[in-house]
Amino acid sequence: MSAQFPKPDELITAYVGDVMKHLPRKQRDDVGFELRALLGEELRGRAADAGRLPDEAMTLELLQGFGRPDDVAARYHPPGVPIIPPQQTVAFAWTSLIGVALQWATTLPMAAQSGAPNWIGGWWTSYGLGAFWWPGFLVTVTMVAAFVRLRWPAAEEAWKPKLVDRDHINRPLYAVGLGLALLGVGVWVALAWWATTYAGTNHLAGVFAFDADFLATRAPLVLLYWAATNALYVLLIIEGRCRPLTRRIEIALTLALCVLLMWIVLGGRVFVQETANATTEGALVLVVVAMLADAAWKLWRRRARIRTPVAG
């Protein structure tokens, strides 16, 4: 048969040869012998099913369906030590991109303010391209880490279940919190009485003098919130764990306090003295932000870990 119509054995041999080119030299003979035998057996099976002798078209169909030579070689090639573990590739990419973006965001405005001619070109050839030291540094660190994992592998430990009772509460810690809350109420009431009584005769008392409108409208709601929170603390300490109802009450009280604190900030003065009032309002805004972040974190932790898949 002429070269224009190669024999099936010649096609298989050529295919196996291309596969062997992508393999380490010490593997080529074993893999080539095994692969050639496998493909020959598969071709004879197809010919028997078709009831005819194997030809060029049947052989090409088999080889093209088996895969590209480099892909087939990858099946036999022993995997190397990954520089970046697969489960960490996304985190590595984001860390690299964010690092470069931060360096550009820092240096680009500085270059623009310099007013130098062709400042964008100067920035790109210096700080712009220079920012890519960060991904290179990360790659170097991960290479060192991969070498350490290969040279000194960590001892594998048997899996142990980590069961966390998220509804259990620490009674001593809650008792301390209740004591501090009661102490805070006492200090706040005593401070209001002392400042109101001695504001005219004592300079320090004048600094902490509460605004009359605040004491008449918003302060009673603060005391009402404290009373509700302390009652919830007592209930939790008695029961020793959170129930769905008490957890919903806790979240509702948190949101109610955020609304109350923002009303205190936006509804008028808290202290008569300007410095004390401005400091207090700024602190209350930070408290609101922290409380909302804490509430969001608690809701996220309580989410269902394994969700029922939605039918498509």
N, C-alpha and C positions, 0 to 999 in steps of 0.2 A: 504493500500500500504506500502511496506517495506521501511526501511530507505535508501535502495539502490536506490529506485525510489521515491524521495520526491515529494510531491504534489506541484503544482504551488504556492499555498498560502504560503506554508512553505518556498519555495525559495524566494518569495517576502519578507516575514517576516525576513529571514536571511539577505537579502540584505539591507533592511531598517535598521536593527540593526547595520550592519557594518557602514552605513552612520551616524547613530546617535552617534557612538563612537567618531566621529571627530567634533562633535558640542558642543557648550556650554550647560551645563546641563539645563538651563532655556528654551532652544530652542528645546530640543529633542522631547518632547511630541507633540508639534504643528507640527514640521517638519515631524516627523515619521507618524503621522496620515495623513497629507496631501500627503506625498510621497507614502504611501501605497495605498491610494485611487487612486492616479494618475496612478500608475503602474498597479493596478488591472483593471482600466478602459481601459488602453492602451492594456492590454493583451486580454481583452474581445473583443476589436475592431479587433485585429489581428485574433483571433479565428473565429469571424464572417466573416471576409474577406476570410479566408482559408476554411470555411465551415466545421469545425471540432472543437472538444473540445480542450481547451489548454492542452498541455502536458509539460513534462520536457524540451524537446528540444526547444520548442517555447518560454518557459519562460526564459531559459538561453540566448537565442538569444536576447530577449528584454532587459534583465538586463545587459548583456555584451555590448550591443549597447548603453545603457543609460549612461555608463561611470563608471570609477573606483569609489568606495565609497568615497575615500578622495577627488577626484575631484568634485563629486556631492555635498559633504558637503561644499566645498569652494563656491559653488553657493549660499548657504543659509547663510554662515557665514558673518556677517557684516564686512566690510573692516576696518582694524585698521588705525591708523594715520601713514602714511609712514614716515620713518626716512629720506629717500632720495627721493624726488619727482621723478617720472619716467623720466621726461624731463631732470633731472640733473644727471642721473646715469652715463652716458658716461663721462661727465666732472669730476665727482667724481673719477671714475676709473683712468682716465688719471692723475689727480692731485695726487692721491695716488702713482701711478707707477713712475711718474716723481720725486716726493719727495724722494722715496726710492732709485731710480737710482742715484740721485744727491748725496745722502749721501754715497752710495757705491763708486761712482766715486771719492769722496773726500777722503774717509778713506782708501780705498784699496791700492792706491799707497803709502800712508804713512806707512801702515803696511808692504808692500813689501820692502820699503827702510830701514826698521828697521833692517833687517838681522837676526831677531830672529829665532831660530829653530821652525818649525811648525807654521810659522807666519800666514798661511792661516787659520788654526784651531783657533788660538787665535783671529784673526780678525772676524771670523764667530761667535764665541761665545760672542763677545763683540759688535763691531760696526755693523757686518753683521746682526745679529738678532735684535740688538738694533734699526736699522733703521725702524723697523716696528712700532715704537712708532708713526710715522707720520700718517699712516692710522688709528691707534687707536685714535689719537688726532682728526682727521677729523670726525670720527664716533661720538665721544663725542660731538663735536661742533654741528653736524647735529642733534643729539638727543636733545640738548638744544634748538636748533632752532625749532625743531618739537614741543617741549613742549610749547614754546612761541606762535607758530602759533595756537596750540590747545587752550591754556589758554586765549590768547588775539588775536582772529582772526582779520585780517585786514578788514576794511570796504570795501565792494565791490562797485566799481565805475562803472557807465555805460560806455560802450565803446565809445570813441570819435575818429573820424578819424584824422589821422596825415598826412596831405597832404603836401608834401615838393616839392616846385618848384626848382628842381636842376639846372635849366637853368638860374634862376634869379641871378644877381650879386649885390654885395653891392657897389654901385657907390662911396660913400665917401671912403670906404676902398681901392678901386681900384685907386681913385684919389691920396690918400696918397702914395700908391705903385708907381704910376707914378712919383710923386714928388721925392720920394726917389731914384728911378731909374735915373732920370735926375740929381739929386744931386750926385749920385755915378759916373755917367759919367763925370760930371764936376770935381769932386775930383780926379778921375783917370787921366784925361787929365792934370790937374794942377800939380799933383804929378809927372807925366812923364816929364813935361816941367821943373819943379823945380829941379828934380834930375839930369836931363841931363845938365841943365845950371850950377848948382852949385856943381856938384859932385867933382870937383877938389879943391874947396875952403871950402866946408862945409862937416864935417864928417857925420852928419845925412843924408844929401843929398846923400852921397856916399853909405850909407846903402840901400837906396831905388832906386839906379840907375838901370834902366832896361837894360837887355842885348840887344845889338844892333841887333842881329839876331831876337830876339823876337819882337822888335819894327818894323822890316822890314817885317816879314812874318805873325806872328800870331796875333799881336795887331790889325791890321786893321780888321780882321775877328771878333774880340771881339766887336769893334765899330759897325760893320755891324749887329751883333746879337742884340746889344742893340737898334739899330735903328728899327729893325723889331719888337722887343718886345714892345718898346714904342708905335709903330704904332698900334699894336694889342691892347694895353691897351686903347689907345684913342678910337679905334673902339668899344671896349666893354663898355666903359663909355658912349659913345653916344647912343648905342643901349640898354643898361641896362640889357642885357641878352646874354647868349651864344647860338649860333646856332651850328648845327652839323659841319658846315664848320669851324667856329672860334675855336671850340673845337679840331678839327683835326689839325688845324694850331698850336694851343697851344701845343699839344702833340708832333707835329713835331719839333717845336722850342725847346722843352725840350730835345728831343733826340739829336737834332743837337748841343745843348749846351754841353751835356754830351760828345759827340764825340770831340767837340772843346776843352773842358777842358782836356780830356785825351791826346789830341795832344799837348796841352800846357805843360802838365806834362812830356810826353815822348819825345817831339820833341826838347828838349834842355833847356837851362837855361832861367829863367824868370828874375831874378835879378842877378846882378854881384856878390854881396856879398853872401857868401855861406850859412850863417845862415838864412838870409831872403829868399833865394831861397828854401832851404829845408823846412822851415816852410810853405811857400806858396804852394809848391807842395803837402805836406801832407794835408793842408786845402782843396785844390782843389779835392783831392781824396775823402775826406769826403763829400764834396758838391755833387760830382757825385753820391755817394751811396745814399745820402738823396734824391736827385732829382729822381733817378730811383725808390726808394721806394715810393715816393709821386705819381709818374706817375702810378705805379702799383696799388696803392690804389685808384686812381681816376678811372682807367679802371675797377677795381673790383666793385666799387660803381655804375658804369654805366651799369653793366651787366643786362641782362634780369632777373627779379625776378621770373617770372613764364615762364618756357620754354615749348615749344610744345613737347609733348612726342614723342620719336622716335619709329616708328612701329617696332615691333620685327619680 
